């Protein structure tokens, strides 16, 4: 597992390429903080958890300052140290 002990912040992770990247990161052992605009981000978090991931979801549009603040808070609150951003 190449990413064991690492934490990644992945935006756009509720579908498409972002979700595919999140799946690979989980398979490689990374803990994830994921972001998406819609409620679908919580479904993606459940799916990633079910395949063995340690996942925290934050809903919001990263073009908005409030979302960025929420992501920063999530990173700080987590016991994981974020080392990768995607």
PyMOL Python script that loads the backbone (N, CA, C, O; Angstrom):
from pymol import cmd

cmd.read_pdbstr("""\
ATOM      1  N   UNK A   1       0.836  -1.189   0.000  1.00  0.00           N
ATOM      2  CA  UNK A   1       0.000   0.000   0.000  1.00  0.00           C
ATOM      3  C   UNK A   1       0.875   1.244   0.000  1.00  0.00           C
ATOM      4  O   UNK A   1       1.541   1.567   0.983  1.00  0.00           O
ATOM      5  N   UNK A   2       0.849   1.909  -1.102  1.00  0.00           N
ATOM      6  CA  UNK A   2       1.735   3.055  -1.287  1.00  0.00           C
ATOM      7  C   UNK A   2       1.396   4.269  -0.425  1.00  0.00           C
ATOM      8  O   UNK A   2       2.276   5.069  -0.107  1.00  0.00           O
ATOM      9  N   UNK A   3       0.124   4.409  -0.046  1.00  0.00           N
ATOM     10  CA  UNK A   3      -0.290   5.613   0.671  1.00  0.00           C
ATOM     11  C   UNK A   3      -0.658   5.360   2.131  1.00  0.00           C
ATOM     12  O   UNK A   3      -1.298   6.199   2.764  1.00  0.00           O
ATOM     13  N   UNK A   4      -0.263   4.226   2.659  1.00  0.00           N
ATOM     14  CA  UNK A   4      -0.544   3.894   4.058  1.00  0.00           C
ATOM     15  C   UNK A   4       0.032   4.975   4.966  1.00  0.00           C
ATOM     16  O   UNK A   4       1.193   5.359   4.829  1.00  0.00           O
ATOM     17  N   UNK A   5      -0.793   5.462   5.898  1.00  0.00           N
ATOM     18  CA  UNK A   5      -0.339   6.496   6.825  1.00  0.00           C
ATOM     19  C   UNK A   5      -0.422   7.906   6.283  1.00  0.00           C
ATOM     20  O   UNK A   5      -0.060   8.855   6.978  1.00  0.00           O
ATOM     21  N   UNK A   6      -0.890   8.065   5.054  1.00  0.00           N
ATOM     22  CA  UNK A   6      -1.032   9.393   4.448  1.00  0.00           C
ATOM     23  C   UNK A   6      -2.504   9.782   4.453  1.00  0.00           C
ATOM     24  O   UNK A   6      -3.382   8.921   4.497  1.00  0.00           O
ATOM     25  N   UNK A   7      -2.766  11.080   4.409  1.00  0.00           N
ATOM     26  CA  UNK A   7      -4.125  11.599   4.304  1.00  0.00           C
ATOM     27  C   UNK A   7      -4.200  12.505   3.096  1.00  0.00           C
ATOM     28  O   UNK A   7      -3.315  13.328   2.866  1.00  0.00           O
ATOM     29  N   UNK A   8      -5.275  12.346   2.318  1.00  0.00           N
ATOM     30  CA  UNK A   8      -5.457  13.155   1.114  1.00  0.00           C
ATOM     31  C   UNK A   8      -6.748  13.945   1.198  1.00  0.00           C
ATOM     32  O   UNK A   8      -7.750  13.458   1.722  1.00  0.00           O
ATOM     33  N   UNK A   9      -6.724  15.152   0.688  1.00  0.00           N
ATOM     34  CA  UNK A   9      -7.911  15.981   0.513  1.00  0.00           C
ATOM     35  C   UNK A   9      -8.238  15.926  -0.970  1.00  0.00           C
ATOM     36  O   UNK A   9      -7.437  16.351  -1.802  1.00  0.00           O
ATOM     37  N   UNK A  10      -9.417  15.401  -1.305  1.00  0.00           N
ATOM     38  CA  UNK A  10      -9.808  15.254  -2.710  1.00  0.00           C
ATOM     39  C   UNK A  10     -11.111  16.008  -2.930  1.00  0.00           C
ATOM     40  O   UNK A  10     -12.124  15.707  -2.298  1.00  0.00           O
ATOM     41  N   UNK A  11     -11.083  16.990  -3.829  1.00  0.00           N
ATOM     42  CA  UNK A  11     -12.289  17.741  -4.173  1.00  0.00           C
ATOM     43  C   UNK A  11     -12.935  17.094  -5.392  1.00  0.00           C
ATOM     44  O   UNK A  11     -12.271  16.413  -6.173  1.00  0.00           O
ATOM     45  N   UNK A  12     -14.231  17.314  -5.543  1.00  0.00           N
ATOM     46  CA  UNK A  12     -14.955  16.730  -6.667  1.00  0.00           C
ATOM     47  C   UNK A  12     -15.052  15.223  -6.570  1.00  0.00           C
ATOM     48  O   UNK A  12     -15.098  14.533  -7.589  1.00  0.00           O
ATOM     49  N   UNK A  13     -15.083  14.705  -5.350  1.00  0.00           N
ATOM     50  CA  UNK A  13     -14.992  13.264  -5.139  1.00  0.00           C
ATOM     51  C   UNK A  13     -16.332  12.540  -5.142  1.00  0.00           C
ATOM     52  O   UNK A  13     -16.374  11.339  -4.876  1.00  0.00           O
ATOM     53  N   UNK A  14     -17.422  13.232  -5.433  1.00  0.00           N
ATOM     54  CA  UNK A  14     -18.717  12.554  -5.416  1.00  0.00           C
ATOM     55  C   UNK A  14     -19.004  11.801  -6.707  1.00  0.00           C
ATOM     56  O   UNK A  14     -19.898  10.956  -6.750  1.00  0.00           O
ATOM     57  N   UNK A  15     -18.244  12.107  -7.765  1.00  0.00           N
ATOM     58  CA  UNK A  15     -18.475  11.415  -9.044  1.00  0.00           C
ATOM     59  C   UNK A  15     -17.276  11.602  -9.971  1.00  0.00           C
ATOM     60  O   UNK A  15     -16.370  12.387  -9.691  1.00  0.00           O
ATOM     61  N   UNK A  16     -17.291  10.880 -11.055  1.00  0.00           N
ATOM     62  CA  UNK A  16     -16.299  11.045 -12.108  1.00  0.00           C
ATOM     63  C   UNK A  16     -14.867  10.783 -11.693  1.00  0.00           C
ATOM     64  O   UNK A  16     -14.580   9.867 -10.921  1.00  0.00           O
ATOM     65  N   UNK A  17     -13.972  11.607 -12.222  1.00  0.00           N
ATOM     66  CA  UNK A  17     -12.540  11.432 -11.993  1.00  0.00           C
ATOM     67  C   UNK A  17     -12.189  11.582 -10.511  1.00  0.00           C
ATOM     68  O   UNK A  17     -11.373  10.823  -9.989  1.00  0.00           O
ATOM     69  N   UNK A  18     -12.792  12.544  -9.839  1.00  0.00           N
ATOM     70  CA  UNK A  18     -12.510  12.740  -8.414  1.00  0.00           C
ATOM     71  C   UNK A  18     -12.851  11.511  -7.592  1.00  0.00           C
ATOM     72  O   UNK A  18     -12.100  11.129  -6.694  1.00  0.00           O
ATOM     73  N   UNK A  19     -13.985  10.892  -7.898  1.00  0.00           N
ATOM     74  CA  UNK A  19     -14.385   9.680  -7.181  1.00  0.00           C
ATOM     75  C   UNK A  19     -13.444   8.531  -7.502  1.00  0.00           C
ATOM     76  O   UNK A  19     -13.077   7.754  -6.621  1.00  0.00           O
ATOM     77  N   UNK A  20     -13.057   8.428  -8.767  1.00  0.00           N
ATOM     78  CA  UNK A  20     -12.126   7.360  -9.165  1.00  0.00           C
ATOM     79  C   UNK A  20     -10.779   7.516  -8.458  1.00  0.00           C
ATOM     80  O   UNK A  20     -10.187   6.530  -8.020  1.00  0.00           O
ATOM     81  N   UNK A  21     -10.305   8.741  -8.349  1.00  0.00           N
ATOM     82  CA  UNK A  21      -9.048   8.996  -7.640  1.00  0.00           C
ATOM     83  C   UNK A  21      -9.203   8.598  -6.166  1.00  0.00           C
ATOM     84  O   UNK A  21      -8.317   7.968  -5.588  1.00  0.00           O
ATOM     85  N   UNK A  22     -10.340   8.975  -5.568  1.00  0.00           N
ATOM     86  CA  UNK A  22     -10.587   8.632  -4.162  1.00  0.00           C
ATOM     87  C   UNK A  22     -10.568   7.117  -3.964  1.00  0.00           C
ATOM     88  O   UNK A  22     -10.003   6.628  -2.986  1.00  0.00           O
ATOM     89  N   UNK A  23     -11.177   6.377  -4.879  1.00  0.00           N
ATOM     90  CA  UNK A  23     -11.203   4.913  -4.774  1.00  0.00           C
ATOM     91  C   UNK A  23      -9.789   4.328  -4.807  1.00  0.00           C
ATOM     92  O   UNK A  23      -9.461   3.440  -4.020  1.00  0.00           O
ATOM     93  N   UNK A  24      -8.962   4.827  -5.715  1.00  0.00           N
ATOM     94  CA  UNK A  24      -7.582   4.335  -5.821  1.00  0.00           C
ATOM     95  C   UNK A  24      -6.803   4.685  -4.555  1.00  0.00           C
ATOM     96  O   UNK A  24      -6.046   3.858  -4.045  1.00  0.00           O
ATOM     97  N   UNK A  25      -6.982   5.896  -4.049  1.00  0.00           N
ATOM     98  CA  UNK A  25      -6.279   6.299  -2.835  1.00  0.00           C
ATOM     99  C   UNK A  25      -6.663   5.413  -1.660  1.00  0.00           C
ATOM    100  O   UNK A  25      -5.800   5.012  -0.879  1.00  0.00           O
ATOM    101  N   UNK A  26      -7.963   5.100  -1.524  1.00  0.00           N
ATOM    102  CA  UNK A  26      -8.415   4.218  -0.444  1.00  0.00           C
ATOM    103  C   UNK A  26      -7.793   2.831  -0.625  1.00  0.00           C
ATOM    104  O   UNK A  26      -7.309   2.237   0.339  1.00  0.00           O
ATOM    105  N   UNK A  27      -7.806   2.321  -1.845  1.00  0.00           N
ATOM    106  CA  UNK A  27      -7.211   1.006  -2.110  1.00  0.00           C
ATOM    107  C   UNK A  27      -5.731   0.974  -1.760  1.00  0.00           C
ATOM    108  O   UNK A  27      -5.191  -0.078  -1.418  1.00  0.00           O
ATOM    109  N   UNK A  28      -5.075   2.131  -1.845  1.00  0.00           N
ATOM    110  CA  UNK A  28      -3.652   2.218  -1.535  1.00  0.00           C
ATOM    111  C   UNK A  28      -3.390   2.608  -0.078  1.00  0.00           C
ATOM    112  O   UNK A  28      -2.244   2.840   0.307  1.00  0.00           O
ATOM    113  N   UNK A  29      -4.465   2.681   0.740  1.00  0.00           N
ATOM    114  CA  UNK A  29      -4.289   2.861   2.170  1.00  0.00           C
ATOM    115  C   UNK A  29      -4.413   4.261   2.721  1.00  0.00           C
ATOM    116  O   UNK A  29      -4.210   4.460   3.919  1.00  0.00           O
ATOM    117  N   UNK A  30      -4.738   5.244   1.895  1.00  0.00           N
ATOM    118  CA  UNK A  30      -4.838   6.621   2.378  1.00  0.00           C
ATOM    119  C   UNK A  30      -6.134   6.859   3.140  1.00  0.00           C
ATOM    120  O   UNK A  30      -7.167   6.276   2.811  1.00  0.00           O
ATOM    121  N   UNK A  31      -6.083   7.710   4.148  1.00  0.00           N
ATOM    122  CA  UNK A  31      -7.283   8.261   4.777  1.00  0.00           C
ATOM    123  C   UNK A  31      -7.689   9.451   3.922  1.00  0.00           C
ATOM    124  O   UNK A  31      -6.831  10.115   3.339  1.00  0.00           O
ATOM    125  N   UNK A  32      -8.995   9.731   3.838  1.00  0.00           N
ATOM    126  CA  UNK A  32      -9.451  10.785   2.939  1.00  0.00           C
ATOM    127  C   UNK A  32     -10.355  11.804   3.615  1.00  0.00           C
ATOM    128  O   UNK A  32     -11.170  11.476   4.476  1.00  0.00           O
ATOM    129  N   UNK A  33     -10.184  13.041   3.197  1.00  0.00           N
ATOM    130  CA  UNK A  33     -11.164  14.091   3.434  1.00  0.00           C
ATOM    131  C   UNK A  33     -11.644  14.434   2.031  1.00  0.00           C
ATOM    132  O   UNK A  33     -10.872  14.915   1.202  1.00  0.00           O
ATOM    133  N   UNK A  34     -12.944  14.180   1.767  1.00  0.00           N
ATOM    134  CA  UNK A  34     -13.456  14.383   0.418  1.00  0.00           C
ATOM    135  C   UNK A  34     -14.470  15.513   0.396  1.00  0.00           C
ATOM    136  O   UNK A  34     -15.127  15.799   1.397  1.00  0.00           O
ATOM    137  N   UNK A  35     -14.588  16.149  -0.759  1.00  0.00           N
ATOM    138  CA  UNK A  35     -15.475  17.290  -0.938  1.00  0.00           C
ATOM    139  C   UNK A  35     -16.242  17.140  -2.242  1.00  0.00           C
ATOM    140  O   UNK A  35     -15.724  16.628  -3.235  1.00  0.00           O
ATOM    141  N   UNK A  36     -17.488  17.598  -2.215  1.00  0.00           N
ATOM    142  CA  UNK A  36     -18.318  17.662  -3.412  1.00  0.00           C
ATOM    143  C   UNK A  36     -19.440  18.663  -3.182  1.00  0.00           C
ATOM    144  O   UNK A  36     -19.766  18.987  -2.040  1.00  0.00           O
ATOM    145  N   UNK A  37     -20.034  19.155  -4.276  1.00  0.00           N
ATOM    146  CA  UNK A  37     -21.070  20.185  -4.162  1.00  0.00           C
ATOM    147  C   UNK A  37     -22.408  19.667  -3.658  1.00  0.00           C
ATOM    148  O   UNK A  37     -23.139  20.390  -2.981  1.00  0.00           O
ATOM    149  N   UNK A  38     -22.734  18.427  -3.979  1.00  0.00           N
ATOM    150  CA  UNK A  38     -24.073  17.908  -3.677  1.00  0.00           C
ATOM    151  C   UNK A  38     -24.061  16.911  -2.518  1.00  0.00           C
ATOM    152  O   UNK A  38     -23.007  16.527  -2.010  1.00  0.00           O
ATOM    153  N   UNK A  39     -25.263  16.506  -2.120  1.00  0.00           N
ATOM    154  CA  UNK A  39     -25.420  15.491  -1.076  1.00  0.00           C
ATOM    155  C   UNK A  39     -24.802  14.163  -1.483  1.00  0.00           C
ATOM    156  O   UNK A  39     -24.565  13.306  -0.631  1.00  0.00           O
ATOM    157  N   UNK A  40     -24.540  13.980  -2.762  1.00  0.00           N
ATOM    158  CA  UNK A  40     -23.943  12.729  -3.250  1.00  0.00           C
ATOM    159  C   UNK A  40     -22.581  12.470  -2.609  1.00  0.00           C
ATOM    160  O   UNK A  40     -22.097  11.338  -2.623  1.00  0.00           O
ATOM    161  N   UNK A  41     -21.963  13.499  -2.050  1.00  0.00           N
ATOM    162  CA  UNK A  41     -20.656  13.311  -1.419  1.00  0.00           C
ATOM    163  C   UNK A  41     -20.772  12.368  -0.223  1.00  0.00           C
ATOM    164  O   UNK A  41     -19.832  11.635   0.084  1.00  0.00           O
ATOM    165  N   UNK A  42     -21.926  12.384   0.453  1.00  0.00           N
ATOM    166  CA  UNK A  42     -22.118  11.499   1.603  1.00  0.00           C
ATOM    167  C   UNK A  42     -22.296  10.045   1.159  1.00  0.00           C
ATOM    168  O   UNK A  42     -21.863   9.124   1.851  1.00  0.00           O
ATOM    169  N   UNK A  43     -22.935   9.843   0.002  1.00  0.00           N
ATOM    170  CA  UNK A  43     -23.042   8.492  -0.562  1.00  0.00           C
ATOM    171  C   UNK A  43     -21.660   7.982  -0.963  1.00  0.00           C
ATOM    172  O   UNK A  43     -21.322   6.819  -0.738  1.00  0.00           O
ATOM    173  N   UNK A  44     -20.871   8.871  -1.558  1.00  0.00           N
ATOM    174  CA  UNK A  44     -19.510   8.481  -1.948  1.00  0.00           C
ATOM    175  C   UNK A  44     -18.690   8.118  -0.713  1.00  0.00           C
ATOM    176  O   UNK A  44     -17.911   7.165  -0.743  1.00  0.00           O
ATOM    177  N   UNK A  45     -18.862   8.867   0.364  1.00  0.00           N
ATOM    178  CA  UNK A  45     -18.126   8.578   1.601  1.00  0.00           C
ATOM    179  C   UNK A  45     -18.508   7.201   2.135  1.00  0.00           C
ATOM    180  O   UNK A  45     -17.644   6.449   2.585  1.00  0.00           O
ATOM    181  N   UNK A  46     -19.794   6.866   2.087  1.00  0.00           N
ATOM    182  CA  UNK A  46     -20.248   5.549   2.538  1.00  0.00           C
ATOM    183  C   UNK A  46     -19.628   4.445   1.685  1.00  0.00           C
ATOM    184  O   UNK A  46     -19.148   3.438   2.206  1.00  0.00           O
ATOM    185  N   UNK A  47     -19.645   4.647   0.366  1.00  0.00           N
ATOM    186  CA  UNK A  47     -19.069   3.651  -0.544  1.00  0.00           C
ATOM    187  C   UNK A  47     -17.584   3.447  -0.261  1.00  0.00           C
ATOM    188  O   UNK A  47     -17.105   2.313  -0.219  1.00  0.00           O
ATOM    189  N   UNK A  48     -16.867   4.530  -0.071  1.00  0.00           N
ATOM    190  CA  UNK A  48     -15.430   4.443   0.189  1.00  0.00           C
ATOM    191  C   UNK A  48     -15.151   3.795   1.542  1.00  0.00           C
ATOM    192  O   UNK A  48     -14.187   3.042   1.687  1.00  0.00           O
ATOM    193  N   UNK A  49     -15.984   4.085   2.519  1.00  0.00           N
ATOM    194  CA  UNK A  49     -15.846   3.451   3.830  1.00  0.00           C
ATOM    195  C   UNK A  49     -16.100   1.946   3.718  1.00  0.00           C
ATOM    196  O   UNK A  49     -15.418   1.142   4.354  1.00  0.00           O
ATOM    197  N   UNK A  50     -17.087   1.579   2.902  1.00  0.00           N
ATOM    198  CA  UNK A  50     -17.419   0.158   2.733  1.00  0.00           C
ATOM    199  C   UNK A  50     -16.300  -0.641   2.067  1.00  0.00           C
ATOM    200  O   UNK A  50     -16.211  -1.854   2.259  1.00  0.00           O
ATOM    201  N   UNK A  51     -15.446   0.022   1.288  1.00  0.00           N
ATOM    202  CA  UNK A  51     -14.322  -0.713   0.682  1.00  0.00           C
ATOM    203  C   UNK A  51     -13.064  -0.622   1.552  1.00  0.00           C
ATOM    204  O   UNK A  51     -11.968  -1.002   1.141  1.00  0.00           O
ATOM    205  N   UNK A  52     -13.265  -0.101   2.776  1.00  0.00           N
ATOM    206  CA  UNK A  52     -12.165  -0.125   3.734  1.00  0.00           C
ATOM    207  C   UNK A  52     -11.521   1.206   4.020  1.00  0.00           C
ATOM    208  O   UNK A  52     -10.493   1.261   4.694  1.00  0.00           O
ATOM    209  N   UNK A  53     -12.102   2.287   3.524  1.00  0.00           N
ATOM    210  CA  UNK A  53     -11.487   3.592   3.717  1.00  0.00           C
ATOM    211  C   UNK A  53     -11.850   4.269   5.020  1.00  0.00           C
ATOM    212  O   UNK A  53     -12.899   4.001   5.605  1.00  0.00           O
ATOM    213  N   UNK A  54     -10.973   5.146   5.467  1.00  0.00           N
ATOM    214  CA  UNK A  54     -11.199   6.028   6.601  1.00  0.00           C
ATOM    215  C   UNK A  54     -11.490   7.382   5.979  1.00  0.00           C
ATOM    216  O   UNK A  54     -10.571   8.076   5.543  1.00  0.00           O
ATOM    217  N   UNK A  55     -12.782   7.771   5.933  1.00  0.00           N
ATOM    218  CA  UNK A  55     -13.207   8.894   5.101  1.00  0.00           C
ATOM    219  C   UNK A  55     -14.029   9.904   5.887  1.00  0.00           C
ATOM    220  O   UNK A  55     -14.888   9.533   6.687  1.00  0.00           O
ATOM    221  N   UNK A  56     -13.756  11.195   5.651  1.00  0.00           N
ATOM    222  CA  UNK A  56     -14.542  12.291   6.183  1.00  0.00           C
ATOM    223  C   UNK A  56     -15.050  13.096   4.986  1.00  0.00           C
ATOM    224  O   UNK A  56     -14.264  13.450   4.108  1.00  0.00           O
ATOM    225  N   UNK A  57     -16.357  13.392   4.939  1.00  0.00           N
ATOM    226  CA  UNK A  57     -16.939  14.149   3.831  1.00  0.00           C
ATOM    227  C   UNK A  57     -17.305  15.564   4.266  1.00  0.00           C
ATOM    228  O   UNK A  57     -17.812  15.780   5.367  1.00  0.00           O
ATOM    229  N   UNK A  58     -17.037  16.527   3.377  1.00  0.00           N
ATOM    230  CA  UNK A  58     -17.419  17.918   3.599  1.00  0.00           C
ATOM    231  C   UNK A  58     -18.119  18.391   2.336  1.00  0.00           C
ATOM    232  O   UNK A  58     -17.512  18.467   1.267  1.00  0.00           O
ATOM    233  N   UNK A  59     -19.415  18.711   2.469  1.00  0.00           N
ATOM    234  CA  UNK A  59     -20.173  19.175   1.311  1.00  0.00           C
ATOM    235  C   UNK A  59     -19.985  20.669   1.126  1.00  0.00           C
ATOM    236  O   UNK A  59     -19.932  21.418   2.101  1.00  0.00           O
ATOM    237  N   UNK A  60     -19.884  21.106  -0.130  1.00  0.00           N
ATOM    238  CA  UNK A  60     -19.803  22.524  -0.429  1.00  0.00           C
ATOM    239  C   UNK A  60     -19.078  22.788  -1.725  1.00  0.00           C
ATOM    240  O   UNK A  60     -18.407  21.913  -2.273  1.00  0.00           O
ATOM    241  N   UNK A  61     -19.225  24.015  -2.212  1.00  0.00           N
ATOM    242  CA  UNK A  61     -18.599  24.460  -3.447  1.00  0.00           C
ATOM    243  C   UNK A  61     -17.262  25.131  -3.099  1.00  0.00           C
ATOM    244  O   UNK A  61     -17.235  26.143  -2.399  1.00  0.00           O
ATOM    245  N   UNK A  62     -16.173  24.569  -3.586  1.00  0.00           N
ATOM    246  CA  UNK A  62     -14.863  25.122  -3.222  1.00  0.00           C
ATOM    247  C   UNK A  62     -14.596  26.505  -3.811  1.00  0.00           C
ATOM    248  O   UNK A  62     -13.564  27.116  -3.535  1.00  0.00           O
ATOM    249  N   UNK A  63     -15.530  26.990  -4.618  1.00  0.00           N
ATOM    250  CA  UNK A  63     -15.411  28.366  -5.115  1.00  0.00           C
ATOM    251  C   UNK A  63     -15.907  29.372  -4.081  1.00  0.00           C
ATOM    252  O   UNK A  63     -15.750  30.582  -4.243  1.00  0.00           O
ATOM    253  N   UNK A  64     -16.512  28.842  -3.010  1.00  0.00           N
ATOM    254  CA  UNK A  64     -17.041  29.712  -1.959  1.00  0.00           C
ATOM    255  C   UNK A  64     -16.144  29.658  -0.724  1.00  0.00           C
ATOM    256  O   UNK A  64     -15.707  28.586  -0.302  1.00  0.00           O
ATOM    257  N   UNK A  65     -15.882  30.817  -0.161  1.00  0.00           N
ATOM    258  CA  UNK A  65     -14.979  30.920   0.977  1.00  0.00           C
ATOM    259  C   UNK A  65     -15.429  30.066   2.158  1.00  0.00           C
ATOM    260  O   UNK A  65     -14.595  29.471   2.842  1.00  0.00           O
ATOM    261  N   UNK A  66     -16.736  29.997   2.405  1.00  0.00           N
ATOM    262  CA  UNK A  66     -17.246  29.220   3.536  1.00  0.00           C
ATOM    263  C   UNK A  66     -16.877  27.746   3.401  1.00  0.00           C
ATOM    264  O   UNK A  66     -16.571  27.088   4.396  1.00  0.00           O
ATOM    265  N   UNK A  67     -16.904  27.234   2.196  1.00  0.00           N
ATOM    266  CA  UNK A  67     -16.537  25.832   1.969  1.00  0.00           C
ATOM    267  C   UNK A  67     -15.052  25.617   2.247  1.00  0.00           C
ATOM    268  O   UNK A  67     -14.666  24.631   2.875  1.00  0.00           O
ATOM    269  N   UNK A  68     -14.243  26.527   1.786  1.00  0.00           N
ATOM    270  CA  UNK A  68     -12.801  26.405   2.016  1.00  0.00           C
ATOM    271  C   UNK A  68     -12.510  26.429   3.518  1.00  0.00           C
ATOM    272  O   UNK A  68     -11.679  25.664   4.007  1.00  0.00           O
ATOM    273  N   UNK A  69     -13.198  27.307   4.242  1.00  0.00           N
ATOM    274  CA  UNK A  69     -13.035  27.359   5.695  1.00  0.00           C
ATOM    275  C   UNK A  69     -13.447  26.032   6.337  1.00  0.00           C
ATOM    276  O   UNK A  69     -12.786  25.553   7.258  1.00  0.00           O
ATOM    277  N   UNK A  70     -14.548  25.439   5.846  1.00  0.00           N
ATOM    278  CA  UNK A  70     -15.008  24.149   6.376  1.00  0.00           C
ATOM    279  C   UNK A  70     -13.988  23.051   6.109  1.00  0.00           C
ATOM    280  O   UNK A  70     -13.753  22.200   6.967  1.00  0.00           O
ATOM    281  N   UNK A  71     -13.385  23.062   4.931  1.00  0.00           N
ATOM    282  CA  UNK A  71     -12.365  22.066   4.606  1.00  0.00           C
ATOM    283  C   UNK A  71     -11.136  22.226   5.496  1.00  0.00           C
ATOM    284  O   UNK A  71     -10.579  21.237   5.972  1.00  0.00           O
ATOM    285  N   UNK A  72     -10.722  23.450   5.716  1.00  0.00           N
ATOM    286  CA  UNK A  72      -9.569  23.707   6.586  1.00  0.00           C
ATOM    287  C   UNK A  72      -9.886  23.244   8.006  1.00  0.00           C
ATOM    288  O   UNK A  72      -9.046  22.626   8.660  1.00  0.00           O
ATOM    289  N   UNK A  73     -11.098  23.542   8.485  1.00  0.00           N
ATOM    290  CA  UNK A  73     -11.497  23.091   9.815  1.00  0.00           C
ATOM    291  C   UNK A  73     -11.489  21.574   9.904  1.00  0.00           C
ATOM    292  O   UNK A  73     -11.022  21.005  10.891  1.00  0.00           O
ATOM    293  N   UNK A  74     -12.009  20.918   8.865  1.00  0.00           N
ATOM    294  CA  UNK A  74     -12.038  19.450   8.860  1.00  0.00           C
ATOM    295  C   UNK A  74     -10.622  18.888   8.917  1.00  0.00           C
ATOM    296  O   UNK A  74     -10.363  17.922   9.635  1.00  0.00           O
ATOM    297  N   UNK A  75      -9.716  19.482   8.170  1.00  0.00           N
ATOM    298  CA  UNK A  75      -8.324  19.022   8.184  1.00  0.00           C
ATOM    299  C   UNK A  75      -7.710  19.211   9.567  1.00  0.00           C
ATOM    300  O   UNK A  75      -6.998  18.337  10.060  1.00  0.00           O
ATOM    301  N   UNK A  76      -7.985  20.340  10.182  1.00  0.00           N
ATOM    302  CA  UNK A  76      -7.425  20.618  11.511  1.00  0.00           C
ATOM    303  C   UNK A  76      -8.052  19.738  12.589  1.00  0.00           C
ATOM    304  O   UNK A  76      -7.356  19.286  13.498  1.00  0.00           O
ATOM    305  N   UNK A  77      -9.362  19.489  12.496  1.00  0.00           N
ATOM    306  CA  UNK A  77     -10.059  18.684  13.494  1.00  0.00           C
ATOM    307  C   UNK A  77      -9.693  17.217  13.404  1.00  0.00           C
ATOM    308  O   UNK A  77      -9.671  16.511  14.412  1.00  0.00           O
ATOM    309  N   UNK A  78      -9.405  16.758  12.193  1.00  0.00           N
ATOM    310  CA  UNK A  78      -9.096  15.345  12.035  1.00  0.00           C
ATOM    311  C   UNK A  78      -7.788  15.037  12.755  1.00  0.00           C
ATOM    312  O   UNK A  78      -6.923  15.900  12.911  1.00  0.00           O
ATOM    313  N   UNK A  79      -7.670  13.813  13.177  1.00  0.00           N
ATOM    314  CA  UNK A  79      -6.435  13.393  13.834  1.00  0.00           C
ATOM    315  C   UNK A  79      -5.388  13.030  12.791  1.00  0.00           C
ATOM    316  O   UNK A  79      -4.256  12.678  13.121  1.00  0.00           O
ATOM    317  N   UNK A  80      -5.786  13.122  11.531  1.00  0.00           N
ATOM    318  CA  UNK A  80      -4.884  12.789  10.444  1.00  0.00           C
ATOM    319  C   UNK A  80      -4.135  14.042  10.039  1.00  0.00           C
ATOM    320  O   UNK A  80      -4.640  15.155  10.188  1.00  0.00           O
ATOM    321  N   UNK A  81      -2.976  13.863   9.546  1.00  0.00           N
ATOM    322  CA  UNK A  81      -2.208  14.974   9.030  1.00  0.00           C
ATOM    323  C   UNK A  81      -2.299  14.936   7.509  1.00  0.00           C
ATOM    324  O   UNK A  81      -1.810  13.995   6.885  1.00  0.00           O
ATOM    325  N   UNK A  82      -2.910  15.931   6.917  1.00  0.00           N
ATOM    326  CA  UNK A  82      -3.118  15.965   5.478  1.00  0.00           C
ATOM    327  C   UNK A  82      -1.790  16.209   4.776  1.00  0.00           C
ATOM    328  O   UNK A  82      -1.116  17.209   5.025  1.00  0.00           O
ATOM    329  N   UNK A  83      -1.427  15.293   3.907  1.00  0.00           N
ATOM    330  CA  UNK A  83      -0.142  15.398   3.203  1.00  0.00           C
ATOM    331  C   UNK A  83      -0.318  15.517   1.706  1.00  0.00           C
ATOM    332  O   UNK A  83       0.600  15.939   1.002  1.00  0.00           O
ATOM    333  N   UNK A  84      -1.494  15.147   1.209  1.00  0.00           N
ATOM    334  CA  UNK A  84      -1.735  15.133  -0.233  1.00  0.00           C
ATOM    335  C   UNK A  84      -3.008  15.913  -0.538  1.00  0.00           C
ATOM    336  O   UNK A  84      -3.985  15.800   0.203  1.00  0.00           O
ATOM    337  N   UNK A  85      -3.019  16.695  -1.601  1.00  0.00           N
ATOM    338  CA  UNK A  85      -4.238  17.385  -2.040  1.00  0.00           C
ATOM    339  C   UNK A  85      -4.434  17.095  -3.511  1.00  0.00           C
ATOM    340  O   UNK A  85      -3.501  17.159  -4.311  1.00  0.00           O
ATOM    341  N   UNK A  86      -5.651  16.782  -3.841  1.00  0.00           N
ATOM    342  CA  UNK A  86      -5.967  16.466  -5.230  1.00  0.00           C
ATOM    343  C   UNK A  86      -7.194  17.183  -5.676  1.00  0.00           C
ATOM    344  O   UNK A  86      -7.612  17.036  -6.825  1.00  0.00           O
TER     345      UNK A  86
END
""", "prot")
cmd.dss("prot")
cmd.show_as("cartoon", "prot")
cmd.util.cbc("prot")
cmd.orient("prot")
